[in-house]
Amino acid sequence: MRQLSVFLYFCINQYIDLVKGRLFFILIALAVVCFSCRNSTKKTGEFVFPEADSVPAGEAEKLSAEAIADISKNITSPVEIANLLQLMEVPFSPEYIASSIDANKQTTNFDKALALGILGADLGYLNMYEKTGSSINILSSIRKLAEGIRVGQFFDFETIKRLSLNKSNLDSLLFLSIDSYNQIDKYLRDNDRGHLSSLMIIGVWIEGQFLATQVMKQYPDPMLRDRIGEQKIILNDLILLASPYCNRYPEFTSLCQSLQEMKTRYRDVRITYTLGEPVSVEKDGGLVITQTETSKVEMTDEQLAGIIEVSKNIRNKLIVNN
């Protein structure tokens, strides 16, 4: 099980390959070819949502802690989404950015952590499209939010700012940004503030889902359609991740209800997986065998329209009154 990664957004080794243009078949989840580095336990048969009471209440928090590494591999990276959109030749649009978020108006730790995830996703999108001027503005808000939940020490803001102004250092910029989020996640969980890390993760996914679905609405594409359908699996992970906090923190109630609303829209989407032949690849002087798979997403136009609508409504609800 690989080490936890909040940008989750970012499976670092795969991400490095992606930035260098060597890997198309990884997350949007195996996004760029495939929105998800799926857990091997989900690779055959059809995925269905567990019933609400299928996870004992007493096990929920332990489950969220133990499952976090797998969830981090599954979450679609905004960087990967942006890479897929560039391959689709989708132009950059400032309308996709949560520009209404004002870091000065985020008064609670809940709001700050959630906004930190949302803006972190936007930062990845901006940097992949080399919109360095706008990324500096987002970075300023991220800094204020991070300091607000006492994790600002993990951001080397001056270096990130300098790299943002130098387009030739895009790979270093993205790696440094991701590394900062990784350190924040570990620090929060090690200090019994895991609910804030969970909010960052959820914020990243919601913004990435918004980006993907809005692009799908304007630029229909079969591959992107399948990637959106596959998010049914990731959504289930997020619901499990949030479940320990839904009744413990009042602010989580609405967020948990929103995730359940999304789940309802995805319920009848069918995803089936078929294992393929193992592939042997030489790596670091050794032979690595990787199990391949194919997936099939069955999603009607009506179901897709409902997912697009609810994704927009949930995301916009989180960024209003800023």
C-alpha positions, 0 to 999 in steps of 0.5 A: 500500500503506497504512502498517503497522498492528498493530492491524491488529486496525485499518486506521485510517481505516476504524476511525475511520469504524466508531467513528462508525457510518458504516461497516458494510462493513469488516473482521471483515474486511470485518467488520462485514460482510464479518471482512477487507479482502482483498488485491486479488490474492485477489478472484476464484476460489477460495482454497486454501492454498499448499503448505508448500514453495511459498515458498522458504525463502530468501524467507520472511523477505523475504516476511514483511516485504514482506507485513506491510502487506497482512496488517495490512489483513486481520486482523480487529479485535477492535473490529470483532468487538465492533461486529458482536456489538453489532449482533447484540445479543450481551451482553458476557461476561467469560468471553471475556477472558483474565483468567488472564494475569498480566503478572508471570509472563511471563518471556520476550520471546516470552511478553510480546509474545504476551500483549501482543497477546492483551490488546490484543484484550481491551482493544478488546473491553472498550472497545467495550462500555464496560467501563471498570473492567475495561479499567483492569485490562487496561491495567495488565497491558499497561503492564507487558508493554510495559515488559518488551519495552522499548516502554513509551515508546509508551503514554501510559498516563495519558491512556489511563487518563483516557479509559477513565474517560470513556465520552464519549471512546471514539473518542479512547481507541480511536484512542490505543490503536491509535496506540500499537500502531502505533508499537510495531510500527514500532519493533520492526521498525526495530530487528530485533525483528520477531519480537516484532511478529509475535507481537503480531499473532498474539496479536491474531488468536488472541484475536479468533478465540476471541471470534468462535468462542465467540460463534458457539457460543452465538449462531449467526448466518449472517453471523458464520459466514461471517466465521469461514470467511473467516479461512482467508485470514487464517490463511494470511497469519499462517503466512507471517508466522511462517514465518521464525521457526519454526525460528529461535526454539525458542519459536516451534515450538509456536506454528507447530504450532498454526497448522498445526493450525488450517490443517488444520481450515480446509483443506476450507472453500471460499471463492469470490469474484466481482467486482461492478460498480465503485462511484464515490464522491466523496472529498476533492474527487476521484472514487474508484472501488472494486471491489466483490465478493461472497463465498461460504463453503462450510463444513459444521457439522462443519468449523465445530465443528472450527474452534471447538474448535481455536480454543479449545484453541490460545487456552487453551493460550497463557494457561494457567499464568499 
